[in-house]
Amino acid sequence: MLDMDTRLQPVRRLSLLVLAGSLLVMGPWLGYWTLVPVIAPAGFFVLADKYTRRAQRPEYMMFAAWVGTQVVLAVCVALTGGPEVPTMAWFAIALVTLASRFSDRGIAAGIGVTFALMFAVAFGTNAHAVINDPPLLIAPAALIVSVAMFSMALMRSDVEHRGRAVVDELTGMLNRAALAGRVEELAQQSAVTGVGVGMIVVDIDHFKQTNDTYGHSTGDAVLKDVAYLMRKQLRAFDLAYRLGGEEFLVLLPGADQAQAAAVAEMLRQAIERDPLGGGIDVTISCGVAASPAESTFSYEEVFGDADAALYEAKRSGRNRVCEAPAVATDDGTCADGGGVPPASAAAVSA
């Protein structure tokens, strides 16, 4: 949704210019004052763009800006003649952008809002004209429904192809391609808000042994179950990725290292609790790190710290959570202390 909104921004500006140009040409018939309201939708989206990427529910900001645009358009249509002016058809323009960013529920809500505004304009300004000539309302309504249907079909196709590119087919988790875009967004957000980003690197313990003993089909079942349990434990805006093999990564926007460690321990306990993959006891090791508050999130630095902490977790016995910097204590847990070896966790055998 955020990616599509970014792609729509230049097109949206051009569309407003087209509408302004057409109103300018129609000025002798409709009045040149109709150019003024075109500024309002631009203002709505400027505000939405400013706050969207910081909001926990950006879709609400986008939908509010979209509704504001339709309301302004409804006012313009009402003031220029209501159902008898050709601009009634313009209600359909925004439906294209609605389908490109929202789910079916959002599209249905948008169509409902648009119909409510259309009926209010039509019957509120010239009910007699609509009653005597129903096509004045039926034609633009049919156009809106048709545009919405075609837009939904095209967007479903686009989402399906995008999904195949960024979603791991085996586990249903996001993959490395999706991670690259999200990392850039988090860096921009942290630079503006000064809020840290927590990171957990997860590795399934002795996974190679599981494959060798039970077969790759069982290993695949274990990966699916681990991915499912991780997603089940995480919040809606926490994102989990499969880095490859048996290694996963979790990004926790707004979390410090202590909070990320608590989430990692919750994941570890959830996976250890019940047999997975058809009856196999599975455990995970986790390395935890976080970017400092009031600093820009650097994926490379935080991942390096979390990866080193994962190395320490595996070196000190597996099935544990280690923070960076951390050392192994006598009881087998990891505690804050004097640093970890610089080697990568990839060097430790699964």
N, C-alpha and C positions, 0 to 999 in steps of 0.2 A: 504494500500500500504506500509506504513512504517513498519507495523507489519510483513508483508510477506518478506520485504527486510531484516529485522533482522533475520528471520528464514532461509533465503537463504544464509546468509553469511558463515556459516560453510560448507554448501553443495558446495558453489561456490569454496571455498578453496580446498575441496577434488576433485572437478571436474578439477581444474587446475593441481592438482597433478597427476590425471589420464592422462590428456593430456601430461604432461611432461614425465610421465613414458612411454607412448606409443611412443613419439618422441625419447626417449632414446633407446627403442627397435628398432625403425626404423632407427636409426642413420646410420648404414652401407649403407642404400639405399638412405636416404634423406640428410644425413649430420647432425652432432651433433650441428651445429650452430643454427638449428631450435629451440633449447631449449631456446635461448636468448629471442625471442619475447614473450614467455609465461609470462615473468616478467612484460611486459607492461600492460596487462589487470589487473593484480593484483594491479598495481600502480593506474590505473584509478579508481578502486573501493575503494581503500583506501582513495583517495581524496574525492570521492563522499560520502563515509560513514562519513567522518570528517565534511562535511559541510551540508549534507542533512537535518538533523534535525533542523538546524538553519535557513534554507532557507524558504522563503515564498512560493516558488514553487519548492518543493523538487523533483517533477517528472522530471523537466528539468535536474537537476543534474544527476539523475539516468539514464535518456535516453542518455545523453551525454556520460556517462561512458559506456553504452551498445554499442552505435555506435562506440566509440573508440575501443572496443574489436573486433567488426566485421571488422573494418578497418585494425587492426593489423593482424587478421586472413587472410584477403584478401591479404595482402602483403606477408604473409608466403606462402599461396597457390600459388601465382604468382611466387615467387622465387624458389619454389620447383617443378615446372612443370606445373602449371596452371590446365586446365580441365582434364588432364590425370592422376592426382594423386588422391588417395582415400580420401585425406584430404578435398576435395571439400564438402564432406558430413558433415563436422564439422560445417558448417554454420548453420545447424539445431539445434545445441546444445543450442545456445543463445536464440532461439525462445521460448524454454520452460520457461526461466526466464522472457522473455518479457511478455508472457501471464499471468504470475503469479502476475504481478505488475501494468499493465496498462490496460486502457479501450480498447474497440474495435478500437477506432481511433489511439491510440498509437500502437496497434498491427499491424494495417494496415500500419502505417508509418514505423514500423520496418521491415515488410515484404518487403516494397518498397525499403528501404535502402539495405536490404540483396540481393534482386534480382539485384539491380543496381551494387552492388559490384561483385556479381557472374558473371554477363554479362561482366563487365569491365575486370575481371580476365580472363574469358574464351576467349573472342575475342581479348583482348589486348595482351595475351601471346601466344595463339595458335589458331587463328581463323580457320585455315585450318583443324585442328583436330576436332573441333566442327562441322564444315560444313560437313565433311565426316562421322562423327559419332555423330549425335545429342543426343543420349542417355547419352553421357558424361555430358550434361547440363540438359537434361530433367529429368533424374533420381534424382539428388540432389534437383532440383527445386520441383519435386513432393513430395520428402521427407519433404522439408521445409513446404510446404502447408499442408501436412497431420499432421505433428507435431503441427503446429499452430492451426489447427482445433480441434484436440484432447485436446490440452492444454486449449483452450478457453472453451470447453465444461466442462472440469473438474473444471476450475477456476470459471465458472459461478455457478456451483453447490456449490462450497466451499463458494463463496461470498453470495449466497442465504442463506445457513445455518448459516454463521456468522452473516448475517444481522438479521435473526430471533433472534439471541442470544443477539444482542446489540441495536436493534431498537425497540422502543415502537410501538406496532402494531396499537394502536388507533390514535396517533398523528403523527407518522412517525419521531419523534425525537429520538435522542440517549437516552439510559437508563443508569441506575446506573452501569451496567456491563461495558459499554463503558467508563464511566467517570473514573473508576479506572485506566485504562491504560493511558488515556490522562493526568491525574493528575501526574503520574510518569514521563511522557515525559516532561511536563511543568516544573517540579522541576529540571530535568536534564538540560533543556535549560536555565532556569534562573540562575542556578549555573555557567554556562559557559558564558552567555552573560551579566548577571547582569540586565536584563530587567524585569520590574515588570509584574504582571498578574492581570488584573481587574476581578472582579466577581460581578454578579448581581443575587440575589435570588428574584424570582418573585412569587407572590401568587395572585390568582384570588379572588377578594373581594366577600364575601357573596355567595360562590359557593354552599354551602350546601343548602342555601335558594333557589337557582336556581333549584337544583335537586328536592327539596321538592315541589316547586311550579309548575314546568313545566315538571318534569319527567327526568329520567336518560338518555333517548335518546337525549333530548335537552341539557342536561349537557354534553354529549359526543360531540355533535355538537359544543358547546362552546369551549371545549378543543381543538378540531381540528382547529377551526377558530383562536383561540389565538396562537396555535403552528404555524399555517401557517403565520400569520402576523409577529410573532417574527422572523421566518426564513427569511421572505421577507425583513425585515429591517436590518438584520445583514450582515456583510461582509463574504466572502467565508471562511476565516480562523477563524472566530468567531464560537464557538460551543455552541449549546443550547441543554439542557438535560431535560427530564421530571424526576423529583425526585420521583414522586408518587402523586396520587390524583390531586390536583389543583396547585401543586408547581413545579416550573421550575428553572433551573439554567443556567446562561450564563457565559462562560469563554471568556475573551478578552485578548489574548496574546499581550504583549507590551503596554497595556493601564494602565495609572495611575488612581487614584480614581476619579479625576475630569473628565477625559475622559469617564470612566465607568459610572459616574452619568449622563453625557450627553446622552450616549446611552440608559440608563434606562429611561430617560425622553422622548426620542424619541419613545421607545417602549410603554410607558404609553399613550402618545398622540395618537399613531397609533391605539391602542386597544380601547381607549375611543371614537375615532372619529365616528365610524359607528356601528350600531347594529350588533350583532353576533348571531350565533346559531339560525337563523330564525327570528330575530327581537328583540333581548334582548339587553338592554344597559349593557355593561360589563366594569368594571374597574379593574385595578391591583394595587397592592402595591409592591414596590421594595426596597430591602436593598442592599446597594452598599459598597464594600470594595475593597482593592487592596494590593498586597504585595509590600513592599518598593523596590525601585530600589537598585541595587547592593546587593541584598540578595537572598537567595534561597527561591523559592515559597513553602509555607507551606499551603496545602489545609485546614487542620484542623483549623489553626489560622485564615486564611482569611475567611473561611466559618463561623466560630464563630462570627467574626465581622459583616459580611454581614447579618447573621441570626438575630443578635441583632438589627441591623439597620432596618430590616424588621419588627421586633416586634414593634419598635418605630413608624414606618410608620402606622401600623395597630392600635396601641394604640392612635395615634394622629388623627385618622379620616379616614384612608385608602385613596386610589386613590392618592398616592403621592410617591415620591422618597426620601429616607433618606440615608445619608451617615454615615459611622462609623468613628469616634464617631459623634453623632448628638443629637440634642434636638429639640423638637417641639417648634416653635415660635408661636406668637399670630395669624399670618395670616394663619396658618395651614400648612405651608411648613416646611421642615427640613433644618436646617443650622448647620454649624460646631459649636461645643461647647463642653460641659463638659461631654460627655459620655452618655451611655444608660444603661437601666436595664440589668442584666446578663441573664435574663430568655430567653428561646428559643422561636422563633416565632411559633413553633408547639403548644405552650401552649395557643396561642390566637385562639379563635374560628373562624372558617371560616365564 
